[in-house]
């Protein structure tokens, strides 16, 4: 898992946003959203949506420029 993927997952967890909720909201499979977050697939529509949920621009989210570090509570799994 890349540092970018860890940051995105961490920020989603901090905001209480699940991959399942993103998938349902976007009308796609949970697997597809997971592949996008893990940078195995690209979907500008889903990537833009995730950026909006994080309160960041597309460039900040997907071009290694997330400006703040998530603080993940100990014992929290990033593999949701």
Biopython code that builds the backbone (N, CA, C, O; Angstrom):
import numpy as np
from Bio.PDB.StructureBuilder import StructureBuilder

atoms = [
    (1, "UNK", "N", (0.859, -1.171, 0.000)),
    (1, "UNK", "CA", (0.000, 0.000, 0.000)),
    (1, "UNK", "C", (0.906, 1.235, 0.000)),
    (1, "UNK", "O", (1.828, 1.344, 0.808)),
    (2, "UNK", "N", (0.630, 2.144, -0.905)),
    (2, "UNK", "CA", (1.454, 3.349, -1.001)),
    (2, "UNK", "C", (1.104, 4.337, 0.110)),
    (2, "UNK", "O", (0.057, 4.236, 0.750)),
    (3, "UNK", "N", (1.994, 5.280, 0.318)),
    (3, "UNK", "CA", (1.744, 6.319, 1.322)),
    (3, "UNK", "C", (0.494, 7.124, 0.962)),
    (3, "UNK", "O", (-0.294, 7.486, 1.836)),
    (4, "UNK", "N", (0.323, 7.400, -0.333)),
    (4, "UNK", "CA", (-0.854, 8.154, -0.771)),
    (4, "UNK", "C", (-2.131, 7.383, -0.432)),
    (4, "UNK", "O", (-3.094, 7.960, 0.074)),
    (5, "UNK", "N", (-2.136, 6.084, -0.712)),
    (5, "UNK", "CA", (-3.300, 5.254, -0.409)),
    (5, "UNK", "C", (-3.581, 5.259, 1.090)),
    (5, "UNK", "O", (-4.736, 5.366, 1.503)),
    (6, "UNK", "N", (-2.541, 5.145, 1.904)),
    (6, "UNK", "CA", (-2.715, 5.170, 3.356)),
    (6, "UNK", "C", (-3.315, 6.493, 3.811)),
    (6, "UNK", "O", (-4.198, 6.513, 4.669)),
    (7, "UNK", "N", (-2.845, 7.589, 3.246)),
    (7, "UNK", "CA", (-3.375, 8.906, 3.621)),
    (7, "UNK", "C", (-4.847, 9.026, 3.249)),
    (7, "UNK", "O", (-5.657, 9.490, 4.052)),
    (8, "UNK", "N", (-5.193, 8.611, 2.039)),
    (8, "UNK", "CA", (-6.585, 8.705, 1.592)),
    (8, "UNK", "C", (-7.476, 7.851, 2.489)),
    (8, "UNK", "O", (-8.521, 8.315, 2.945)),
    (9, "UNK", "N", (-7.072, 6.609, 2.745)),
    (9, "UNK", "CA", (-7.869, 5.735, 3.607)),
    (9, "UNK", "C", (-7.980, 6.317, 5.018)),
    (9, "UNK", "O", (-9.048, 6.281, 5.629)),
    (10, "UNK", "N", (-6.880, 6.846, 5.524)),
    (10, "UNK", "CA", (-6.891, 7.443, 6.857)),
    (10, "UNK", "C", (-7.832, 8.627, 6.952)),
    (10, "UNK", "O", (-8.571, 8.766, 7.927)),
    (11, "UNK", "N", (-7.805, 9.483, 5.939)),
    (11, "UNK", "CA", (-8.691, 10.650, 5.926)),
    (11, "UNK", "C", (-10.152, 10.230, 5.828)),
    (11, "UNK", "O", (-11.015, 10.824, 6.474)),
    (12, "UNK", "N", (-10.430, 9.218, 5.027)),
    (12, "UNK", "CA", (-11.808, 8.721, 4.926)),
    (12, "UNK", "C", (-12.282, 8.187, 6.279)),
    (12, "UNK", "O", (-13.409, 8.452, 6.698)),
    (13, "UNK", "N", (-11.415, 7.438, 6.955)),
    (13, "UNK", "CA", (-11.765, 6.898, 8.273)),
    (13, "UNK", "C", (-12.039, 8.032, 9.254)),
    (13, "UNK", "O", (-13.030, 7.999, 9.984)),
    (14, "UNK", "N", (-11.168, 9.029, 9.272)),
    (14, "UNK", "CA", (-11.349, 10.160, 10.188)),
    (14, "UNK", "C", (-12.657, 10.893, 9.942)),
    (14, "UNK", "O", (-13.264, 11.417, 10.875)),
    (15, "UNK", "N", (-13.087, 10.932, 8.700)),
    (15, "UNK", "CA", (-14.331, 11.617, 8.355)),
    (15, "UNK", "C", (-15.543, 10.686, 8.464)),
    (15, "UNK", "O", (-16.674, 11.109, 8.230)),
    (16, "UNK", "N", (-15.307, 9.426, 8.817)),
    (16, "UNK", "CA", (-16.403, 8.473, 8.975)),
    (16, "UNK", "C", (-17.012, 8.032, 7.660)),
    (16, "UNK", "O", (-18.184, 7.658, 7.607)),
    (17, "UNK", "N", (-16.222, 8.073, 6.601)),
    (17, "UNK", "CA", (-16.702, 7.713, 5.266)),
    (17, "UNK", "C", (-16.193, 6.322, 4.927)),
    (17, "UNK", "O", (-14.995, 6.053, 5.011)),
    (18, "UNK", "N", (-17.108, 5.440, 4.543)),
    (18, "UNK", "CA", (-16.709, 4.081, 4.179)),
    (18, "UNK", "C", (-16.637, 3.926, 2.664)),
    (18, "UNK", "O", (-17.279, 4.653, 1.907)),
    (19, "UNK", "N", (-15.844, 2.963, 2.259)),
    (19, "UNK", "CA", (-15.754, 2.647, 0.832)),
    (19, "UNK", "C", (-17.115, 2.153, 0.343)),
    (19, "UNK", "O", (-17.515, 2.425, -0.789)),
    (20, "UNK", "N", (-17.814, 1.431, 1.200)),
    (20, "UNK", "CA", (-19.152, 0.943, 0.850)),
    (20, "UNK", "C", (-20.097, 2.103, 0.561)),
    (20, "UNK", "O", (-20.856, 2.058, -0.408)),
    (21, "UNK", "N", (-20.057, 3.144, 1.395)),
    (21, "UNK", "CA", (-20.958, 4.285, 1.177)),
    (21, "UNK", "C", (-20.603, 5.027, -0.111)),
    (21, "UNK", "O", (-21.490, 5.507, -0.817)),
    (22, "UNK", "N", (-19.320, 5.120, -0.414)),
    (22, "UNK", "CA", (-18.902, 5.762, -1.668)),
    (22, "UNK", "C", (-19.435, 4.955, -2.848)),
    (22, "UNK", "O", (-19.985, 5.516, -3.796)),
    (23, "UNK", "N", (-19.268, 3.635, -2.782)),
    (23, "UNK", "CA", (-19.716, 2.765, -3.874)),
    (23, "UNK", "C", (-21.223, 2.887, -4.092)),
    (23, "UNK", "O", (-21.679, 3.020, -5.228)),
    (24, "UNK", "N", (-21.995, 2.841, -3.008)),
    (24, "UNK", "CA", (-23.454, 2.957, -3.128)),
    (24, "UNK", "C", (-23.846, 4.307, -3.708)),
    (24, "UNK", "O", (-24.705, 4.385, -4.586)),
    (25, "UNK", "N", (-23.220, 5.363, -3.222)),
    (25, "UNK", "CA", (-23.521, 6.719, -3.674)),
    (25, "UNK", "C", (-23.189, 6.912, -5.156)),
    (25, "UNK", "O", (-23.886, 7.633, -5.870)),
    (26, "UNK", "N", (-22.126, 6.263, -5.602)),
    (26, "UNK", "CA", (-21.665, 6.427, -6.985)),
    (26, "UNK", "C", (-22.267, 5.385, -7.931)),
    (26, "UNK", "O", (-22.103, 5.491, -9.146)),
    (27, "UNK", "N", (-22.956, 4.387, -7.390)),
    (27, "UNK", "CA", (-23.563, 3.360, -8.226)),
    (27, "UNK", "C", (-22.552, 2.415, -8.854)),
    (27, "UNK", "O", (-22.738, 1.939, -9.973)),
    (28, "UNK", "N", (-21.474, 2.151, -8.113)),
    (28, "UNK", "CA", (-20.444, 1.228, -8.596)),
    (28, "UNK", "C", (-20.161, 0.205, -7.500)),
    (28, "UNK", "O", (-20.674, 0.317, -6.386)),
    (29, "UNK", "N", (-19.347, -0.783, -7.824)),
    (29, "UNK", "CA", (-19.044, -1.814, -6.838)),
    (29, "UNK", "C", (-18.017, -1.332, -5.820)),
    (29, "UNK", "O", (-17.194, -0.461, -6.099)),
    (30, "UNK", "N", (-18.092, -1.918, -4.644)),
    (30, "UNK", "CA", (-17.113, -1.658, -3.602)),
    (30, "UNK", "C", (-15.715, -2.002, -4.108)),
    (30, "UNK", "O", (-14.754, -1.289, -3.821)),
    (31, "UNK", "N", (-15.606, -3.083, -4.852)),
    (31, "UNK", "CA", (-14.317, -3.499, -5.404)),
    (31, "UNK", "C", (-13.729, -2.426, -6.297)),
    (31, "UNK", "O", (-12.534, -2.140, -6.224)),
    (32, "UNK", "N", (-14.563, -1.828, -7.144)),
    (32, "UNK", "CA", (-14.059, -0.806, -8.057)),
    (32, "UNK", "C", (-13.554, 0.413, -7.288)),
    (32, "UNK", "O", (-12.493, 0.949, -7.610)),
    (33, "UNK", "N", (-14.300, 0.855, -6.278)),
    (33, "UNK", "CA", (-13.859, 1.999, -5.469)),
    (33, "UNK", "C", (-12.538, 1.665, -4.782)),
    (33, "UNK", "O", (-11.633, 2.498, -4.739)),
    (34, "UNK", "N", (-12.428, 0.466, -4.253)),
    (34, "UNK", "CA", (-11.194, 0.042, -3.605)),
    (34, "UNK", "C", (-10.021, 0.061, -4.586)),
    (34, "UNK", "O", (-8.923, 0.494, -4.236)),
    (35, "UNK", "N", (-10.252, -0.405, -5.801)),
    (35, "UNK", "CA", (-9.194, -0.390, -6.818)),
    (35, "UNK", "C", (-8.768, 1.035, -7.160)),
    (35, "UNK", "O", (-7.587, 1.293, -7.393)),
    (36, "UNK", "N", (-9.720, 1.951, -7.192)),
    (36, "UNK", "CA", (-9.391, 3.358, -7.467)),
    (36, "UNK", "C", (-8.555, 3.923, -6.318)),
    (36, "UNK", "O", (-7.523, 4.552, -6.552)),
    (37, "UNK", "N", (-8.992, 3.704, -5.091)),
    (37, "UNK", "CA", (-8.259, 4.216, -3.930)),
    (37, "UNK", "C", (-6.852, 3.626, -3.873)),
    (37, "UNK", "O", (-5.897, 4.308, -3.502)),
    (38, "UNK", "N", (-6.737, 2.352, -4.242)),
    (38, "UNK", "CA", (-5.434, 1.684, -4.234)),
    (38, "UNK", "C", (-4.631, 1.932, -5.510)),
    (38, "UNK", "O", (-3.572, 1.338, -5.712)),
    (39, "UNK", "N", (-5.144, 2.811, -6.366)),
    (39, "UNK", "CA", (-4.466, 3.257, -7.580)),
    (39, "UNK", "C", (-4.196, 2.131, -8.577)),
    (39, "UNK", "O", (-3.207, 2.161, -9.310)),
    (40, "UNK", "N", (-5.086, 1.143, -8.595)),
    (40, "UNK", "CA", (-4.991, 0.054, -9.563)),
    (40, "UNK", "C", (-5.869, 0.337, -10.781)),
    (40, "UNK", "O", (-5.619, -0.180, -11.870)),
    (41, "UNK", "N", (-6.906, 1.167, -10.585)),
    (41, "UNK", "CA", (-7.801, 1.619, -11.657)),
    (41, "UNK", "C", (-7.955, 3.121, -11.530)),
    (41, "UNK", "O", (-7.727, 3.695, -10.465)),
    (42, "UNK", "N", (-8.348, 3.755, -12.636)),
    (42, "UNK", "CA", (-8.599, 5.198, -12.614)),
    (42, "UNK", "C", (-10.024, 5.470, -13.054)),
    (42, "UNK", "O", (-10.513, 4.896, -14.027)),
    (43, "UNK", "N", (-10.671, 6.345, -12.328)),
    (43, "UNK", "CA", (-11.987, 6.848, -12.685)),
    (43, "UNK", "C", (-12.026, 8.294, -12.222)),
    (43, "UNK", "O", (-12.123, 8.572, -11.027)),
    (44, "UNK", "N", (-11.952, 9.201, -13.165)),
    (44, "UNK", "CA", (-11.937, 10.630, -12.823)),
    (44, "UNK", "C", (-13.180, 10.982, -11.997)),
    (44, "UNK", "O", (-13.097, 11.778, -11.061)),
    (45, "UNK", "N", (-14.324, 10.396, -12.338)),
    (45, "UNK", "CA", (-15.572, 10.679, -11.623)),
    (45, "UNK", "C", (-15.461, 10.270, -10.152)),
    (45, "UNK", "O", (-15.812, 11.049, -9.266)),
    (46, "UNK", "N", (-14.983, 9.075, -9.892)),
    (46, "UNK", "CA", (-14.860, 8.604, -8.513)),
    (46, "UNK", "C", (-13.739, 9.347, -7.795)),
    (46, "UNK", "O", (-13.876, 9.692, -6.622)),
    (47, "UNK", "N", (-12.649, 9.592, -8.478)),
    (47, "UNK", "CA", (-11.528, 10.311, -7.873)),
    (47, "UNK", "C", (-11.947, 11.731, -7.487)),
    (47, "UNK", "O", (-11.583, 12.214, -6.414)),
    (48, "UNK", "N", (-12.705, 12.396, -8.351)),
    (48, "UNK", "CA", (-13.216, 13.735, -8.027)),
    (48, "UNK", "C", (-14.157, 13.683, -6.828)),
    (48, "UNK", "O", (-14.104, 14.545, -5.951)),
    (49, "UNK", "N", (-15.019, 12.667, -6.794)),
    (49, "UNK", "CA", (-15.966, 12.516, -5.685)),
    (49, "UNK", "C", (-15.218, 12.334, -4.362)),
    (49, "UNK", "O", (-15.547, 12.976, -3.364)),
    (50, "UNK", "N", (-14.223, 11.466, -4.359)),
    (50, "UNK", "CA", (-13.440, 11.229, -3.146)),
    (50, "UNK", "C", (-12.729, 12.510, -2.721)),
    (50, "UNK", "O", (-12.695, 12.838, -1.535)),
    (51, "UNK", "N", (-12.169, 13.227, -3.673)),
    (51, "UNK", "CA", (-11.508, 14.506, -3.360)),
    (51, "UNK", "C", (-12.480, 15.451, -2.671)),
    (51, "UNK", "O", (-12.137, 16.086, -1.674)),
    (52, "UNK", "N", (-13.697, 15.544, -3.209)),
    (52, "UNK", "CA", (-14.715, 16.406, -2.611)),
    (52, "UNK", "C", (-15.063, 15.981, -1.198)),
    (52, "UNK", "O", (-15.224, 16.822, -0.314)),
    (53, "UNK", "N", (-15.180, 14.676, -0.981)),
    (53, "UNK", "CA", (-15.480, 14.170, 0.363)),
    (53, "UNK", "C", (-14.371, 14.522, 1.353)),
    (53, "UNK", "O", (-14.624, 14.746, 2.537)),
    (54, "UNK", "N", (-13.143, 14.567, 0.848)),
    (54, "UNK", "CA", (-11.996, 14.889, 1.704)),
    (54, "UNK", "C", (-11.798, 16.386, 1.867)),
    (54, "UNK", "O", (-10.978, 16.825, 2.673)),
    (55, "UNK", "N", (-12.556, 17.178, 1.096)),
    (55, "UNK", "CA", (-12.405, 18.627, 1.164)),
    (55, "UNK", "C", (-11.121, 19.108, 0.523)),
    (55, "UNK", "O", (-10.546, 20.117, 0.932)),
    (56, "UNK", "N", (-10.676, 18.378, -0.484)),
    (56, "UNK", "CA", (-9.425, 18.709, -1.167)),
    (56, "UNK", "C", (-9.671, 18.756, -2.669)),
    (56, "UNK", "O", (-10.679, 18.251, -3.163)),
    (57, "UNK", "N", (-8.750, 19.361, -3.377)),
    (57, "UNK", "CA", (-8.850, 19.366, -4.835)),
    (57, "UNK", "C", (-8.384, 18.013, -5.373)),
    (57, "UNK", "O", (-7.740, 17.233, -4.672)),
    (58, "UNK", "N", (-8.725, 17.764, -6.618)),
    (58, "UNK", "CA", (-8.270, 16.541, -7.290)),
    (58, "UNK", "C", (-6.746, 16.448, -7.214)),
    (58, "UNK", "O", (-6.194, 15.399, -6.883)),
    (59, "UNK", "N", (-6.078, 17.551, -7.523)),
    (59, "UNK", "CA", (-4.615, 17.568, -7.547)),
    (59, "UNK", "C", (-4.029, 17.279, -6.168)),
    (59, "UNK", "O", (-3.063, 16.526, -6.044)),
    (60, "UNK", "N", (-4.615, 17.878, -5.134)),
    (60, "UNK", "CA", (-4.123, 17.639, -3.773)),
    (60, "UNK", "C", (-4.267, 16.173, -3.382)),
    (60, "UNK", "O", (-3.386, 15.603, -2.739)),
    (61, "UNK", "N", (-5.370, 15.577, -3.770)),
    (61, "UNK", "CA", (-5.643, 14.202, -3.374)),
    (61, "UNK", "C", (-4.808, 13.197, -4.148)),
    (61, "UNK", "O", (-4.224, 12.287, -3.560)),
    (62, "UNK", "N", (-4.750, 13.354, -5.442)),
    (62, "UNK", "CA", (-4.176, 12.305, -6.287)),
    (62, "UNK", "C", (-2.769, 12.589, -6.791)),
    (62, "UNK", "O", (-2.168, 11.722, -7.425)),
    (63, "UNK", "N", (-2.223, 13.772, -6.532)),
    (63, "UNK", "CA", (-0.868, 14.086, -6.989)),
    (63, "UNK", "C", (0.105, 14.216, -5.830)),
    (63, "UNK", "O", (1.000, 15.061, -5.861)),
    (64, "UNK", "N", (-0.063, 13.392, -4.815)),
    (64, "UNK", "CA", (0.854, 13.329, -3.671)),
    (64, "UNK", "C", (0.955, 14.623, -2.886)),
    (64, "UNK", "O", (1.997, 14.894, -2.290)),
    (65, "UNK", "N", (-0.099, 15.431, -2.867)),
    (65, "UNK", "CA", (-0.018, 16.711, -2.174)),
    (65, "UNK", "C", (-1.058, 16.876, -1.076)),
    (65, "UNK", "O", (-1.457, 18.003, -0.783)),
    (66, "UNK", "N", (-1.506, 15.799, -0.465)),
    (66, "UNK", "CA", (-2.439, 15.953, 0.648)),
    (66, "UNK", "C", (-1.717, 16.744, 1.727)),
    (66, "UNK", "O", (-0.632, 16.361, 2.167)),
    (67, "UNK", "N", (-2.314, 17.835, 2.147)),
    (67, "UNK", "CA", (-1.592, 18.815, 2.944)),
    (67, "UNK", "C", (-1.553, 18.518, 4.445)),
    (67, "UNK", "O", (-0.772, 19.151, 5.157)),
    (68, "UNK", "N", (-2.346, 17.601, 4.947)),
    (68, "UNK", "CA", (-2.250, 17.290, 6.370)),
    (68, "UNK", "C", (-2.247, 15.789, 6.565)),
    (68, "UNK", "O", (-2.847, 15.029, 5.805)),
    (69, "UNK", "N", (-1.551, 15.396, 7.607)),
    (69, "UNK", "CA", (-1.380, 13.982, 7.918)),
    (69, "UNK", "C", (-2.539, 13.492, 8.778)),
    (69, "UNK", "O", (-2.875, 14.121, 9.782)),
    (70, "UNK", "N", (-3.148, 12.383, 8.397)),
    (70, "UNK", "CA", (-4.194, 11.836, 9.256)),
    (70, "UNK", "C", (-3.583, 11.225, 10.512)),
    (70, "UNK", "O", (-2.503, 10.636, 10.467)),
    (71, "UNK", "N", (-4.276, 11.372, 11.615)),
    (71, "UNK", "CA", (-3.864, 10.706, 12.843)),
    (71, "UNK", "C", (-4.832, 9.546, 13.044)),
    (71, "UNK", "O", (-5.995, 9.738, 13.397)),
    (72, "UNK", "N", (-4.332, 8.359, 12.814)),
    (72, "UNK", "CA", (-5.167, 7.170, 12.864)),
    (72, "UNK", "C", (-5.103, 6.585, 14.272)),
    (72, "UNK", "O", (-4.018, 6.282, 14.769)),
    (73, "UNK", "N", (-6.254, 6.427, 14.914)),
    (73, "UNK", "CA", (-6.246, 5.852, 16.258)),
    (73, "UNK", "C", (-5.598, 4.470, 16.258)),
    (73, "UNK", "O", (-5.804, 3.686, 15.330)),
    (74, "UNK", "N", (-4.822, 4.171, 17.288)),
    (74, "UNK", "CA", (-4.181, 2.864, 17.359)),
    (74, "UNK", "C", (-5.245, 1.778, 17.391)),
    (74, "UNK", "O", (-6.306, 1.936, 17.994)),
    (75, "UNK", "N", (-4.936, 0.689, 16.736)),
    (75, "UNK", "CA", (-5.871, -0.424, 16.662)),
    (75, "UNK", "C", (-6.896, -0.295, 15.556)),
    (75, "UNK", "O", (-7.728, -1.185, 15.382)),
    (76, "UNK", "N", (-6.854, 0.811, 14.792)),
    (76, "UNK", "CA", (-7.787, 1.008, 13.689)),
    (76, "UNK", "C", (-7.201, 0.391, 12.436)),
    (76, "UNK", "O", (-6.066, 0.691, 12.067)),
    (77, "UNK", "N", (-7.962, -0.466, 11.780)),
    (77, "UNK", "CA", (-7.499, -1.096, 10.550)),
    (77, "UNK", "C", (-7.831, -0.216, 9.360)),
    (77, "UNK", "O", (-8.936, 0.318, 9.264)),
    (78, "UNK", "N", (-6.869, -0.062, 8.450)),
    (78, "UNK", "CA", (-7.105, 0.703, 7.225)),
    (78, "UNK", "C", (-7.691, -0.174, 6.128)),
    (78, "UNK", "O", (-7.987, 0.315, 5.038)),
    (79, "UNK", "N", (-7.859, -1.449, 6.401)),
    (79, "UNK", "CA", (-8.339, -2.380, 5.377)),
    (79, "UNK", "C", (-9.831, -2.604, 5.496)),
    (79, "UNK", "O", (-10.279, -3.738, 5.667)),
    (80, "UNK", "N", (-10.605, -1.535, 5.407)),
    (80, "UNK", "CA", (-12.069, -1.652, 5.495)),
    (80, "UNK", "C", (-12.638, -1.858, 4.131)),
    (80, "UNK", "O", (-13.854, -1.980, 3.982)),
]
sb = StructureBuilder()
sb.init_structure("model")
sb.init_model(0)
sb.init_chain("A")
sb.init_seg("    ")
for serial, (resi, resn, name, xyz) in enumerate(atoms, 1):
    if name == "N":
        sb.init_residue(resn, " ", resi, " ")
    sb.init_atom(name, np.array(xyz, "f"), 0.0, 1.0, " ", f" {name:<3s}", serial, name[0])
structure = sb.get_structure()
